[in-house]
């Protein structure tokens, strides 16, 4: 939607999306979208399982566990 609005307004705007969807990847490849941020759900799942195992064992875990994001550009 942001890309269409910028085109309709005749503006050149550096647009970056979030979620790294297949549509966003395609838009980055064709130059319509400057970049997208991928959340890396595979890493999120692995960290979740590792954290659950620690909790089951009675080990302490961090209240917040960040997962690296991946910037996808052309």
N, CA, C and O atoms as a printed pandas DataFrame, in Angstrom:
     atom_number atom_name residue_name chain_id  residue_number  x_coord  y_coord  z_coord
0              1         N          UNK        A               1    0.798   -1.183    0.000
1              2        CA          UNK        A               1    0.000    0.000    0.000
2              3         C          UNK        A               1    0.855    1.266    0.000
3              4         O          UNK        A               1    0.543    2.226   -0.705
4              5         N          UNK        A               2    1.928    1.270    0.787
5              6        CA          UNK        A               2    2.802    2.449    0.855
6              7         C          UNK        A               2    3.470    2.699   -0.495
7              8         O          UNK        A               2    3.638    3.846   -0.909
8              9         N          UNK        A               3    3.842    1.641   -1.163
9             10        CA          UNK        A               3    4.487    1.772   -2.477
10            11         C          UNK        A               3    3.505    2.385   -3.473
11            12         O          UNK        A               3    3.864    3.290   -4.227
12            13         N          UNK        A               4    2.274    1.896   -3.474
13            14        CA          UNK        A               4    1.259    2.421   -4.387
14            15         C          UNK        A               4    0.948    3.883   -4.084
15            16         O          UNK        A               4    0.776    4.684   -5.002
16            17         N          UNK        A               5    0.876    4.235   -2.796
17            18        CA          UNK        A               5    0.587    5.619   -2.412
18            19         C          UNK        A               5    1.713    6.545   -2.866
19            20         O          UNK        A               5    1.452    7.644   -3.355
20            21         N          UNK        A               6    2.953    6.113   -2.708
21            22        CA          UNK        A               6    4.090    6.938   -3.125
22            23         C          UNK        A               6    4.079    7.142   -4.637
23            24         O          UNK        A               6    4.333    8.246   -5.120
24            25         N          UNK        A               7    3.786    6.076   -5.381
25            26        CA          UNK        A               7    3.722    6.192   -6.840
26            27         C          UNK        A               7    2.590    7.125   -7.257
27            28         O          UNK        A               7    2.768    7.967   -8.138
28            29         N          UNK        A               8    1.426    6.977   -6.624
29            30        CA          UNK        A               8    0.277    7.817   -6.953
30            31         C          UNK        A               8    0.553    9.288   -6.693
31            32         O          UNK        A               8    0.071   10.158   -7.418
32            33         N          UNK        A               9    1.335    9.560   -5.649
33            34        CA          UNK        A               9    1.667   10.934   -5.292
34            35         C          UNK        A               9    2.846   11.464   -6.099
35            36         O          UNK        A               9    3.204   12.635   -5.982
36            37         N          UNK        A              10    3.448   10.604   -6.917
37            38        CA          UNK        A              10    4.598   11.015   -7.716
38            39         C          UNK        A              10    5.841   11.256   -6.881
39            40         O          UNK        A              10    6.714   12.034   -7.267
40            41         N          UNK        A              11    5.921   10.595   -5.746
41            42        CA          UNK        A              11    7.046   10.777   -4.821
42            43         C          UNK        A              11    8.020    9.614   -4.903
43            44         O          UNK        A              11    7.630    8.474   -5.153
44            45         N          UNK        A              12    9.289    9.917   -4.689
45            46        CA          UNK        A              12   10.301    8.879   -4.543
46            47         C          UNK        A              12   10.582    8.763   -3.053
47            48         O          UNK        A              12   11.135    9.674   -2.436
48            49         N          UNK        A              13   10.195    7.643   -2.493
49            50        CA          UNK        A              13   10.347    7.420   -1.054
50            51         C          UNK        A              13   11.075    6.100   -0.849
51            52         O          UNK        A              13   10.786    5.109   -1.520
52            53         N          UNK        A              14   12.017    6.097    0.078
53            54        CA          UNK        A              14   12.769    4.902    0.448
54            55         C          UNK        A              14   11.878    4.096    1.400
55            56         O          UNK        A              14   11.731    4.464    2.565
56            57         N          UNK        A              15   11.290    3.014    0.921
57            58        CA          UNK        A              15   10.340    2.233    1.712
58            59         C          UNK        A              15   10.981    0.915    2.136
59            60         O          UNK        A              15   11.555    0.196    1.318
60            61         N          UNK        A              16   10.872    0.613    3.426
61            62        CA          UNK        A              16   11.381   -0.632    3.992
62            63         C          UNK        A              16   10.223   -1.340    4.676
63            64         O          UNK        A              16    9.520   -0.740    5.489
64            65         N          UNK        A              17   10.020   -2.606    4.355
65            66        CA          UNK        A              17    8.953   -3.385    4.959
66            67         C          UNK        A              17    9.455   -4.209    6.127
67            68         O          UNK        A              17   10.648   -4.234    6.432
68            69         N          UNK        A              18    8.517   -4.879    6.771
69            70        CA          UNK        A              18    8.868   -5.734    7.906
70            71         C          UNK        A              18    8.114   -7.046    7.774
71            72         O          UNK        A              18    6.921   -7.041    7.472
72            73         N          UNK        A              19    8.761   -8.130    7.986
73            74        CA          UNK        A              19    8.272   -9.501    8.010
74            75         C          UNK        A              19    8.939  -10.389    6.967
75            76         O          UNK        A              19    8.867  -11.612    7.078
76            77         N          UNK        A              20    9.579   -9.818    5.969
77            78        CA          UNK        A              20   10.303  -10.639    5.002
78            79         C          UNK        A              20    9.420  -11.649    4.285
79            80         O          UNK        A              20    9.842  -12.782    4.057
80            81         N          UNK        A              21    8.211  -11.260    3.930
81            82        CA          UNK        A              21    7.297  -12.160    3.220
82            83         C          UNK        A              21    7.785  -12.406    1.792
83            84         O          UNK        A              21    8.682  -11.721    1.302
84            85         N          UNK        A              22    7.188  -13.379    1.148
85            86        CA          UNK        A              22    7.555  -13.685   -0.243
86            87         C          UNK        A              22    7.279  -12.490   -1.149
87            88         O          UNK        A              22    8.070  -12.194   -2.044
88            89         N          UNK        A              23    6.152  -11.796   -0.920
89            90        CA          UNK        A              23    5.840  -10.605   -1.715
90            91         C          UNK        A              23    6.883   -9.520   -1.505
91            92         O          UNK        A              23    7.288   -8.847   -2.453
92            93         N          UNK        A              24    7.319   -9.349   -0.257
93            94        CA          UNK        A              24    8.336   -8.340    0.042
94            95         C          UNK        A              24    9.663   -8.701   -0.614
95            96         O          UNK        A              24   10.334   -7.835   -1.174
96            97         N          UNK        A              25   10.042   -9.973   -0.546
97            98        CA          UNK        A              25   11.284  -10.417   -1.196
98            99         C          UNK        A              25   11.248  -10.124   -2.693
99           100         O          UNK        A              25   12.235   -9.665   -3.267
100          101         N          UNK        A              26   10.097  -10.394   -3.323
101          102        CA          UNK        A              26    9.939  -10.136   -4.753
102          103         C          UNK        A              26   10.050   -8.643   -5.035
103          104         O          UNK        A              26   10.700   -8.238   -6.000
104          105         N          UNK        A              27    9.420   -7.826   -4.200
105          106        CA          UNK        A              27    9.470   -6.373   -4.388
106          107         C          UNK        A              27   10.890   -5.838   -4.214
107          108         O          UNK        A              27   11.277   -4.895   -4.905
108          109         N          UNK        A              28   11.666   -6.416   -3.313
109          110        CA          UNK        A              28   13.062   -6.010   -3.134
110          111         C          UNK        A              28   13.855   -6.387   -4.386
111          112         O          UNK        A              28   14.639   -5.584   -4.891
112          113         N          UNK        A              29   13.654   -7.590   -4.878
113          114        CA          UNK        A              29   14.389   -8.053   -6.060
114          115         C          UNK        A              29   14.099   -7.215   -7.293
115          116         O          UNK        A              29   14.989   -6.968   -8.106
116          117         N          UNK        A              30   12.829   -6.768   -7.436
117          118        CA          UNK        A              30   12.504   -5.965   -8.615
118          119         C          UNK        A              30   12.719   -4.469   -8.401
119          120         O          UNK        A              30   12.460   -3.667   -9.298
120          121         N          UNK        A              31   13.193   -4.097   -7.215
121          122        CA          UNK        A              31   13.534   -2.702   -6.948
122          123         C          UNK        A              31   12.376   -1.830   -6.499
123          124         O          UNK        A              31   12.549   -0.625   -6.319
124          125         N          UNK        A              32   11.200   -2.413   -6.314
125          126        CA          UNK        A              32   10.042   -1.650   -5.866
126          127         C          UNK        A              32   10.147   -1.288   -4.387
127          128         O          UNK        A              32    9.723   -0.207   -3.978
128          129         N          UNK        A              33   10.706   -2.182   -3.595
129          130        CA          UNK        A              33   10.885   -2.005   -2.156
130          131         C          UNK        A              33   12.382   -1.956   -1.876
131          132         O          UNK        A              33   13.141   -2.778   -2.390
132          133         N          UNK        A              34   12.808   -0.994   -1.061
133          134        CA          UNK        A              34   14.243   -0.844   -0.795
134          135         C          UNK        A              34   14.801   -2.003    0.019
135          136         O          UNK        A              34   15.914   -2.465   -0.232
136          137         N          UNK        A              35   14.026   -2.472    0.994
137          138        CA          UNK        A              35   14.487   -3.557    1.861
138          139         C          UNK        A              35   13.296   -4.104    2.634
139          140         O          UNK        A              35   12.231   -3.488    2.691
140          141         N          UNK        A              36   13.499   -5.265    3.222
141          142        CA          UNK        A              36   12.529   -5.819    4.159
142          143         C          UNK        A              36   13.300   -6.446    5.307
143          144         O          UNK        A              36   14.450   -6.855    5.147
144          145         N          UNK        A              37   12.674   -6.517    6.438
145          146        CA          UNK        A              37   13.300   -7.083    7.630
146          147         C          UNK        A              37   12.655   -8.439    7.905
147          148         O          UNK        A              37   11.444   -8.525    8.108
148          149         N          UNK        A              38   13.458   -9.487    7.912
149          150        CA          UNK        A              38   12.967  -10.838    8.167
150          151         C          UNK        A              38   13.174  -11.180    9.633
151          152         O          UNK        A              38   14.241  -10.936   10.195
152          153         N          UNK        A              39   12.139  -11.750   10.248
153          154        CA          UNK        A              39   12.197  -12.066   11.675
154          155         C          UNK        A              39   12.888  -13.387   11.987
155          156         O          UNK        A              39   13.207  -13.638   13.149
156          157         N          UNK        A              40   13.129  -14.225   11.011
157          158        CA          UNK        A              40   13.808  -15.509   11.186
158          159         C          UNK        A              40   13.078  -16.440   12.161
159          160         O          UNK        A              40   13.609  -16.760   13.225
160          161         N          UNK        A              41   11.873  -16.873   11.805
161          162        CA          UNK        A              41   11.093  -17.721   12.699
162          163         C          UNK        A              41   11.767  -19.036   13.054
163          164         O          UNK        A              41   11.484  -19.605   14.108
164          165         N          UNK        A              42   12.662  -19.534   12.189
165          166        CA          UNK        A              42   13.375  -20.770   12.525
166          167         C          UNK        A              42   14.239  -20.576   13.757
167          168         O          UNK        A              42   14.299  -21.452   14.620
168          169         N          UNK        A              43   14.916  -19.423   13.846
169          170        CA          UNK        A              43   15.723  -19.134   15.032
170          171         C          UNK        A              43   14.844  -18.912   16.254
171          172         O          UNK        A              43   15.189  -19.331   17.358
172          173         N          UNK        A              44   13.700  -18.250   16.054
173          174        CA          UNK        A              44   12.778  -18.014   17.157
174          175         C          UNK        A              44   12.296  -19.337   17.741
175          176         O          UNK        A              44   12.204  -19.491   18.959
176          177         N          UNK        A              45   11.989  -20.287   16.865
177          178        CA          UNK        A              45   11.537  -21.597   17.322
178          179         C          UNK        A              45   12.613  -22.350   18.070
179          180         O          UNK        A              45   12.347  -22.954   19.109
180          181         N          UNK        A              46   13.836  -22.318   17.546
181          182        CA          UNK        A              46   14.945  -23.007   18.216
182          183         C          UNK        A              46   15.193  -22.414   19.600
183          184         O          UNK        A              46   15.357  -23.145   20.577
184          185         N          UNK        A              47   15.219  -21.094   19.673
185          186        CA          UNK        A              47   15.448  -20.441   20.964
186          187         C          UNK        A              47   14.312  -20.760   21.929
187          188         O          UNK        A              47   14.551  -20.956   23.121
188          189         N          UNK        A              48   13.069  -20.816   21.424
189          190        CA          UNK        A              48   11.924  -21.145   22.279
190          191         C          UNK        A              48   12.062  -22.544   22.870
191          192         O          UNK        A              48   11.815  -22.745   24.059
192          193         N          UNK        A              49   12.457  -23.509   22.045
193          194        CA          UNK        A              49   12.631  -24.892   22.525
194          195         C          UNK        A              49   13.773  -24.957   23.541
195          196         O          UNK        A              49   13.636  -25.575   24.597
196          197         N          UNK        A              50   14.899  -24.317   23.217
197          198        CA          UNK        A              50   16.036  -24.314   24.148
198          199         C          UNK        A              50   15.636  -23.696   25.486
199          200         O          UNK        A              50   16.009  -24.198   26.546
200          201         N          UNK        A              51   14.879  -22.610   25.430
201          202        CA          UNK        A              51   14.445  -21.928   26.648
202          203         C          UNK        A              51   13.477  -22.804   27.441
203          204         O          UNK        A              51   13.574  -22.882   28.666
204          205         N          UNK        A              52   12.551  -23.459   26.756
205          206        CA          UNK        A              52   11.606  -24.356   27.429
206          207         C          UNK        A              52   12.346  -25.485   28.140
207          208         O          UNK        A              52   11.993  -25.857   29.259
208          209         N          UNK        A              53   13.369  -26.027   27.490
209          210        CA          UNK        A              53   14.152  -27.099   28.115
210          211         C          UNK        A              53   14.850  -26.602   29.380
211          212         O          UNK        A              53   14.928  -27.331   30.369
212          213         N          UNK        A              54   15.353  -25.377   29.358
213          214        CA          UNK        A              54   15.987  -24.810   30.547
214          215         C          UNK        A              54   14.973  -24.647   31.672
215          216         O          UNK        A              54   15.271  -24.940   32.829
216          217         N          UNK        A              55   13.785  -24.182   31.334
217          218        CA          UNK        A              55   12.741  -23.993   32.345
218          219         C          UNK        A              55   12.350  -25.332   32.969
219          220         O          UNK        A              55   12.188  -25.434   34.185
220          221         N          UNK        A              56   12.200  -26.349   32.135
221          222        CA          UNK        A              56   11.851  -27.688   32.629
222          223         C          UNK        A              56   12.906  -28.201   33.600
223          224         O          UNK        A              56   12.578  -28.871   34.579
224          225         N          UNK        A              57   14.172  -27.889   33.332
225          226        CA          UNK        A              57   15.274  -28.314   34.193
226          227         C          UNK        A              57   15.410  -27.438   35.433
227          228         O          UNK        A              57   16.243  -27.710   36.299
228          229         N          UNK        A              58   14.597  -26.390   35.523
229          230        CA          UNK        A              58   14.659  -25.505   36.682
230          231         C          UNK        A              58   15.732  -24.434   36.567
231          232         O          UNK        A              58   16.046  -23.760   37.548
232          233         N          UNK        A              59   16.289  -24.276   35.393
233          234        CA          UNK        A              59   17.316  -23.262   35.177
234          235         C          UNK        A              59   16.681  -21.890   34.986
235          236         O          UNK        A              59   15.544  -21.780   34.526
236          237         N          UNK        A              60   17.413  -20.863   35.338
237          238        CA          UNK        A              60   16.938  -19.497   35.142
238          239         C          UNK        A              60   17.063  -19.113   33.667
239          240         O          UNK        A              60   17.995  -19.529   32.979
240          241         N          UNK        A              61   16.114  -18.319   33.201
241          242        CA          UNK        A              61   16.160  -17.813   31.833
242          243         C          UNK        A              61   15.914  -16.305   31.863
243          244         O          UNK        A              61   15.333  -15.774   32.809
244          245         N          UNK        A              62   16.360  -15.645   30.830
245          246        CA          UNK        A              62   16.166  -14.202   30.717
246          247         C          UNK        A              62   14.684  -13.882   30.513
247          248         O          UNK        A              62   13.953  -14.669   29.912
248          249         N          UNK        A              63   14.248  -12.736   31.009
249          250        CA          UNK        A              63   12.857  -12.305   30.816
250          251         C          UNK        A              63   12.599  -11.954   29.359
251          252         O          UNK        A              63   11.504  -12.180   28.844
252          253         N          UNK        A              64   13.603  -11.404   28.699
253          254        CA          UNK        A              64   13.498  -11.059   27.286
254          255         C          UNK        A              64   14.672  -11.679   26.551
255          256         O          UNK        A              64   15.822  -11.555   26.973
256          257         N          UNK        A              65   14.369  -12.344   25.453
257          258        CA          UNK        A              65   15.410  -13.001   24.671
258          259         C          UNK        A              65   15.306  -12.501   23.232
259          260         O          UNK        A              65   14.427  -12.935   22.487
260          261         N          UNK        A              66   16.188  -11.602   22.843
261          262        CA          UNK        A              66   16.110  -11.065   21.479
262          263         C          UNK        A              66   16.585  -12.084   20.440
263          264         O          UNK        A              66   17.444  -12.924   20.707
264          265         N          UNK        A              67   16.005  -11.978   19.273
265          266        CA          UNK        A              67   16.416  -12.802   18.131
266          267         C          UNK        A              67   16.887  -11.839   17.045
267          268         O          UNK        A              67   16.206  -10.865   16.726
268          269         N          UNK        A              68   18.043  -12.120   16.492
269          270        CA          UNK        A              68   18.577  -11.256   15.435
270          271         C          UNK        A              68   17.612  -11.165   14.264
271          272         O          UNK        A              68   16.979  -12.149   13.880
272          273         N          UNK        A              69   17.513   -9.975   13.711
273          274        CA          UNK        A              69   16.721   -9.763   12.510
274          275         C          UNK        A              69   17.646   -9.799   11.300
275          276         O          UNK        A              69   18.846   -9.554   11.422
276          277         N          UNK        A              70   17.096  -10.100   10.153
277          278        CA          UNK        A              70   17.889  -10.160    8.922
278          279         C          UNK        A              70   17.372   -9.083    7.967
279          280         O          UNK        A              70   16.189   -9.055    7.626
280          281         N          UNK        A              71   18.256   -8.220    7.552
281          282        CA          UNK        A              71   17.885   -7.173    6.585
282          283         C          UNK        A              71   18.071   -7.750    5.185
283          284         O          UNK        A              71   19.161   -8.203    4.835
284          285         N          UNK        A              72   17.011   -7.732    4.392
285          286        CA          UNK        A              72   17.049   -8.263    3.031
286          287         C          UNK        A              72   17.049   -7.091    2.065
287          288         O          UNK        A              72   16.096   -6.314    2.011
288          289         N          UNK        A              73   18.132   -6.974    1.300
289          290        CA          UNK        A              73   18.255   -5.908    0.296
290          291         C          UNK        A              73   18.597   -6.520   -1.056
291          292         O          UNK        A              73   18.935   -7.700   -1.160
292          293         N          UNK        A              74   18.502   -5.699   -2.071
293          294        CA          UNK        A              74   18.813   -6.160   -3.413
294          295         C          UNK        A              74   20.286   -6.487   -3.513
295          296         O          UNK        A              74   20.756   -6.897   -4.574
